[in-house]
Amino acid sequence: MKLRITVEGKTYEVDVEVLEEGPPGPLHQPTSVPSSTVASPTSPVKSEPTAVSPPAAPESGGGHVVKAPIVGTIVQIKVAPGDTVSVNQVVLVMEAMKMETNVASPIAGKVRTIRVSPGEAVKAGQVLMEFE
């Protein structure tokens, strides 16, 4: 598939190979990248962590949980049990392959429990946090 991309007024044609067809989801949704993060022939690539909001999964007790969007290591937990969070508020930071990923709350609510701690390795889909 051929695509035409314009970055800072310059147009590029690129060939793209679709490796996997799948339904749109948090990891497949198109995103726009600020031009400041795109490398030009004379500037290095700038990398900024982005916030990932995994879908809120209902728990058997009626609450919601946040699951790890990727395999990685917990770097920092930014909330504590009892804290009230808003939608898309970063609740923890994970690291995978030397890149940090901010994990954001998919719902507004109160943190019930945190099931992980900094330095802990987690699997994709593992429950990290529960909300009331």
C-alpha positions in Angstrom: 0.0 0.0 0.0 1.3 3.4 -0.9 0.8 6.4 1.4 1.5 10.1 1.0 2.6 11.9 4.2 3.2 15.6 4.6 5.6 16.7 7.4 6.3 20.4 7.9 5.3 21.2 4.4 7.4 18.4 2.7 5.5 15.6 1.1 6.8 12.0 1.2 5.5 8.9 -0.5 6.0 5.7 1.4 5.3 2.0 0.8 3.5 0.4 3.8 3.0 -3.4 4.2 0.0 -4.4 6.3 1.2 -7.4 8.4 -1.9 -8.0 10.4 -5.5 -7.1 9.9 -7.5 -6.4 13.1 -10.2 -4.4 14.6 -9.4 -0.9 15.7 -8.4 -0.8 19.4 -6.2 1.2 21.7 -3.1 -0.2 20.1 -4.4 0.1 16.5 -6.0 3.6 16.6 -4.4 6.1 14.3 -2.5 8.8 16.1 -1.1 12.1 15.1 2.4 12.9 16.0 3.5 16.5 16.6 6.0 17.6 14.0 8.5 18.3 16.8 8.8 14.5 17.4 9.5 13.7 13.7 13.1 13.4 12.6 14.2 15.6 9.8 17.4 15.0 7.9 19.1 17.5 10.1 17.4 16.9 13.5 17.5 13.9 15.8 14.4 12.0 16.8 12.7 13.3 20.0 11.0 10.7 22.1 8.3 11.6 24.7 6.3 9.0 26.6 2.7 8.8 25.7 -0.2 7.9 27.9 -1.9 4.6 27.2 -5.5 4.1 28.6 -6.3 0.5 28.6 -10.0 -0.2 28.5 -11.5 -0.4 32.0 -12.4 -4.0 32.6 -15.4 -4.8 34.9 -14.4 -6.9 37.9 -16.6 -9.5 39.4 -17.3 -7.3 42.4 -18.7 -4.6 40.2 -15.7 -2.3 40.2 -13.2 -1.8 37.4 -9.5 -2.7 37.0 -6.6 -1.4 34.9 -4.6 -4.1 33.1 -1.1 -3.9 31.8 -1.2 -2.9 28.1 2.3 -4.4 27.5 4.8 -6.7 29.0 7.2 -4.6 31.1 8.5 -3.4 34.4 6.7 -1.0 36.8 8.8 2.1 37.1 6.6 4.4 39.1 3.2 4.4 40.7 1.7 7.9 40.7 -1.4 7.3 42.9 -2.2 5.6 46.2 -5.2 3.6 47.4 -8.0 6.1 48.3 -6.9 8.6 45.7 -9.6 10.0 43.3 -8.5 10.0 39.7 -9.9 11.5 36.5 -10.2 9.9 33.1 -6.8 9.8 31.3 -4.9 10.7 34.4 -1.5 8.9 34.4 -1.6 6.4 37.3 1.6 4.6 36.7 4.7 4.4 34.5 5.9 1.1 32.9 9.2 0.4 31.0 9.7 -2.0 28.2 12.8 -2.2 26.0 14.2 1.0 27.6 11.1 3.0 26.6 8.7 4.3 29.2 4.9 4.1 28.8 2.5 6.1 30.9 -0.6 4.1 31.8 -3.6 6.3 32.3 -6.9 5.7 34.1 -9.7 4.7 31.7 -12.3 5.9 34.1 -12.9 8.5 36.8 -13.1 6.9 40.2 -11.4 6.1 43.4 -8.4 3.8 43.6 -9.3 0.7 45.7 -6.1 -1.3 45.6 -2.8 -1.4 43.7 -1.6 -4.9 43.0 2.0 -4.1 41.8 5.0 -2.3 43.1 8.0 -0.5 41.5 10.5 -2.8 40.0 8.0 -5.6 39.5 7.8 -7.3 36.1 4.3 -7.7 34.7 2.7 -9.5 31.8 0.4 -8.0 29.3 -3.2 -8.2 30.6 -2.1 -8.5 34.2 -4.3 -6.5 36.7 -2.4 -3.6 38.0 -5.0 -1.6 39.9 -8.6 -1.8 41.0 -11.2 1.1 41.2 -14.3 1.3 43.4 
